[in-house]
């Protein structure tokens, strides 16, 4: 397919997303099934166009004065891809499979449109209704912080120290990937995003198959490291899901002590078994709930550390899931806040005196972070937050105090400040 034909396809997919109010992944999959002539490179390029447009949906509509799929794509090419009006016009020839030529009005808007005077939710490309929440956290940095969430995310890898001595060993085994060491996590390797949105097939690499590396955002790596678990501890990963942080904790524990992995949704645990085997993990006991029954009741009051990777809105992952921002509704936030309260209260029962809850979200909304913990402490008077300086120093990361954004009870990572997804971490200690 020509570049112009790919743009036409992206406009078509965006029209489907809008008309049927469906996730971008579903619309892209259906488009690929009905256009089998498109090769893998074409499908990847079209997906990249669609996701880049969704990253800049609000600002693109502002520039063009309308939010049709065509208008959004044209403005995205200017805002996100840095293309000149002449270059955009060159792609819109109206020839076979190419978009129709630019109108005089479109040309004028592409030449003269700007975000000067645009409100924060437009300049930062996020839903207007969450602006008060974001303002509470970011203040005068609101627009710059949210603009950083419109960029493409890199692909981060974690060296598995149960299989390799260091990330240098993993790095040296994968020179063809062009990875560099992550600046904050001592275990991370980073692969920059490609122009066409196609990442390397890491999961087919022999080193991945042997368990030397895992795919994990640097922020997620840091969240696990900040738990400060150690060999011999008794640990519960209460929302283990597919096991990303479970694997990281097991490596920190050097396969000594006991790590219990469970999740309220048994289906989410399905991938964890193969991942544990591949990673060489031997100290994890997977507790699968059956019939709605709690799978870790016997551990109440016995646990040194409970990791709560809480269900959340995922606002901090919008670099990777840009369509999710436009599907977020106030009702969704309310549901997540209730789920967070439930899982935090469950964690409280597991922790022994002197033990701790490590609370993690991939969100930047205070309702899911500091506010959730404030309400938790009102319900559970025996818990107090560990000061951020102590969280960092106890994990050996005191140097991160200049990178992270301290909050009332924890710390916030963001693409702008730390170059990671937007992870929140707080440690609550039981007296």
N, C-alpha and C positions, 0 to 999 in steps of 0.2 A: 504494500500500500504506500502511496505517496504521503508526504507530510500533510498535504491539504486534505486528503481522504481521511487521514487519522483525525484531523480536527472535525470534519463532518461527523465522523463516528462518535467522537466525544460529545458533540452537541446532541446527537441522537440519544446517547446513554443518559445524559443529564436531563433530557426531556422525559425519559422514562422514570427516572428517579423522582422527579417533581410530580408527574402525573399519578404515579402509583404509590408515592410516599414509602419507598422501600430502600433498604440499605444499598449502598453503591456496589458492594460485592455481588449482590444478587442480580442487579441490573447488568453489570459487566459480564457475569457468567452467562446470562441469557443472551446477551448480544453475541458473545463468542460462539454459542451453540447455533445461533441462527445465521452466522457469517463464518462458516468453517474455512473459507478461503484465507481468512486472516491468520498469519503465522504467529508464533509465540512472541516475536519481537514487536509485531503490530499490536497484539493484545496488551503487551506491557506498556507500550508507548501511549496507547489510548487510555489505559488505566491511569497512567501518570498525568495525562492531560485532565482527566476527570477529577482526580484527587487534588491536583494543583488548583483547579477551579474552585473546588469546595473549600480549600484553604482560604481563598480570597473572595468568597461569595459576597460578603457585605461590602467590602471596599470596591469590588468590581461593579456591583450594582450602583454604587454611589457615583463612580466615574461615568458610567453610561447612562444613568438616569432611568434605568429599567433593569429588571432581573430575569429576562428571558435567557434560556440556555445559550443562545448565540451571543447575546450581549456579555454574559458572564465570561464565556471563553475568550472573546476578543479582548476584554479588559484584563483578564488573567495573563494573556500573552504579553501585555505591556507591564503589568505590575509584578508578576512572579517570574516571568521568563526574560524580562528586560528587552523585548523586541520593539523596534521602532514602528511607527505607523506604516511606513513604506514596506517594511518586511511583512507586516500583518496583511497589508493589502495585496502583496504578492502571492500570498497563500489563498486569498479569497478571489479567485479568478472567475468562478462560476462555471468553469469547465467540468468535464466529467468527474464526478465524485468530490469536487471541491466546493466549499461554501460559496454562496452568492457574493458578488462584488460588494465592497463597502459602500454604504450610502453616504451622502455628503454629511449627514448628521453624525453618523458613526465615525467618519474620518475626523471631523472637528473635535469630537469628544476624546478620541484617542490622542489627538495632538495637544489638546489644551486641558483635558480633565486632570484634576489633582485631588489629593486628599486634604488640602488646606481647608481648615474650618470644619472638617468632618468630626462628628461626635466620636467619643472614645470607642463605642461598640462597633462603629464602622471602621475606624482606623486600625483597631485591634482585631477585627473580624471575629466577633463572638456574639452570642444572643444578647439582646439588650436587657432582658429580664434578670440576668445574673450580674449586671454591672455593680449594683450596690455590694454584693458579696465580694467580688474581686477588688473593689475599691478599698474595702476594709483591710485586705491583706497587702495590696501593692501600693496604695496611695498614689503618689506622683509618678510611680514607675509603671502604672497600669498598662498604658499603650505599648511601651517597649517590651514589657513582659509578655503581653499577649501576641505581639507581632512575632516574638521568638517562637511562639507555639504554632505559627503558620509555616515555619520552615520544614523541609524534609528532615526526617530523623536518620542518623547513621545506623549501621548494623553493628551492635556490640556483642562481643564474645567474652566468656569467662573461662579462664584456664582452670581446669579441675585438678586441684592439688592432690587428689587421691590417685591420680594417674600420671601427672607430670610434676617435676620439681618446682617449676616456676612458669610464669607467663612467657618468659624469654624462650624457654624450651618449646612451648606451643607456637610462639611467633616464628621461630627459626624453622619450624616444620611446615610453615604455610607461607612461604615468601611470595607465591603467586597471587595471594589475595590482596596484597598491598596494605595490610593492616598496620596500624600504629598503636602504641601503648596509650591507654586511656590516662588522662591527667590526674584523676582522683582515686580510682580503684586500683590497687596494686595487682589485681588479677585480670584486668580488662584489656581487650584488644578491640580496636575500632576500625571499621571499614566505611569510608565516606559514601554517601548516597550517589548513585550514578545518574547521569543526565536522563536516561530513558526509564528510570525507576526500577530497572532490573538489578537485583542483587545477586551475588555469587551463590551457587548451589552448595552452601556450606554443609547441609545435611547429607550430601553425598561424598564429602571428603572422608578419606580413611581415618583421619585424626578425630573427626566427629563420631564416626561409627565406633571407634575404639574408646570413646569417652574422654578424650583429652580436653575437649572444649564443649561448652554449652552456649546457646544463644541467650543472652540476658543483658538488658540495658544496664549501663553503668550505674544508674540511680538505683535499680533493683539490687545490684551487687552491693552497693553501699548500705542499703537498707538492711540487708542480711548481716553485713559486717558490723553494723552499729548495734546489733543485738548482743554482741560480745559473748556469745555462747562459747563454751570451752569443752575440751575432752572430759568425759565423766559426768556432764550435766544430764539432768532429766528435762527434756524439752518436748513441747507439743506445738506442732504447726497446725493451728486450728482451722485455717482456710487454705489447705494445701493445694487444692486444685490439681493442675498437671504436674506440680512438684518442682517448679523452678527454684523457689527459695528453700524447699526441703533439701535439694541437692547441695545448695550452697552451705546450708547449716551443717549437713553431714560432713562436708569437707572441712569446715572449721573445727568440728568435733573430732576429726581424724579417725572416724569410725569407732570412737570410744564413748561410753555413755549410751543413753537411749533416746531416740527421737521418734515420737509418735506423729504420724501424718494422718489427718482426717479432714473431712469437709462435710458441710451440711447437705451438699448435693453429691450423691455417690457417683453420678455420671461423670463429674469433673475429675474424679480420681483415676479414671480408666487408663490414661497414658502413663501414670506414675510408675507402674511396675516395671515396664520395659526400660524406662529412663534410669531407675535405680540400678538395675542390672548392668546397663551399659556404662554407668558412671563408677561402678565398683563400690557401691554403697552397701554396707553390711549392718549398720546400726539403726536402721529405720524399720519400724513396725507400722504398716498401713492399717488403719482402723476404718473399715468401710461401714457406714451406718446402714442398718437394715430395718425396713418397716417404719422409718421415722424415728427409731430409737437412738439415743445418744450413744456413741461408740467409745467414749472415754470417761464414763461416769466413775469407773474404778480408780481413776487417777486424781480425783478431787483432793485438793490440799497437799499434793505430793510433788508438784512441778516447780523446777527452778525458773524456767522461762517459757512463757506462752507467746508464740508469734501469732499476731492477728493481722493477716494481710486482708484487710476488710473489703467486703463488697462495696463498690463506690461508683460514682458517675463516670470515672475515667477521664475527667477533664485534663488531667496531667499528661494524657497520652494522645492528645489531639494532633500532634505532629504525625502520628502513625495512623490515626483514625479520624481524618478531618470531617467525614460526613457525620460522625457521632455528635459533633457540636450542634448541628442544626436539627438533630432528632431529640435533643435533650429537652425535657419539659419539667415544670415545677413538680408535677406529680412523681416523676422519676426520682428527683432529689428526695422527696418526702419518704418514698419507699426505701431508698438506700439508707437514710438516717435511721429509720426504724430497724433495719437489718443490722446496722452497726451497733446500735444499743443492745440488741439481742446477743450478738457475738461477743461484745465486750463483757456483758454480765456473765456469759458462760465462761469466758476466760478467767474472770475473777474467782470463780469457784475452784478452778484448777490450781491456782498459785498458792504455794506454801508461804508461811511467814518469811519475809525477807526476799521472796522471789519477785519476779517482775513480769509485766505484760509489755511486749514491744508492739506498738500499734502503728500500722502502716496503711496508707492509702496512696493511690496514684491520682490524687485530686489536689487542687489548689483552693477549693471552696472551704471557708472557715466552718460552715455548718457540718462538714464531714470530718473536720480535723479538731481544732481547738474547742469548738462548741460541743462536739460529740464527747470529748473528754471532760469538759466542764460538767455536763449532765451526768456522765458516768461517775465522777467523784461525788456528786450530790447523792447518787444512789448507793455508792460504795465508799463509805467514809474512811476505810482503812488504807486507801491508796493515795499516793502523792506522786507528782511528776518529778522525775530526775532532771535537774538542771541541764540545759543543753551542753554547757561546758563539760559536765561530768559524763554525759552520754558520749561525747566525742573523745574525751581523754581516756575513758575506760576501755574504748575500742581501739585506742591508739591512733585516733584521727583528730587530734587537737588542732592540726594545721588547717582543717576544713572550716574553722570558724569565720574565715574571711570569704569563703565561697557560698556557704549556705545562708538562708534567711531565717534568723531565729523568730519563733512565734511565742505566744504566751506559755505554751506547754511543751512545744517540740521544735522541730526544724523543718523548713520547706526547701526542697530542691526544685529548680526550674531550668528550662533550656537556657534562659538568659544568664542566670547566675552560675549554674554548675554544668551546663551543656548536656544535661540528662533530661529524661522525662520528669514530669512534675510530681515527685514523690514527697510525701509527708511522713515523718518518723517521730514518734514520741515514746518515751519509756516511763511506765507507771510502776512504782515500787510498792509492794504490800508491807505495811508496818507490822 
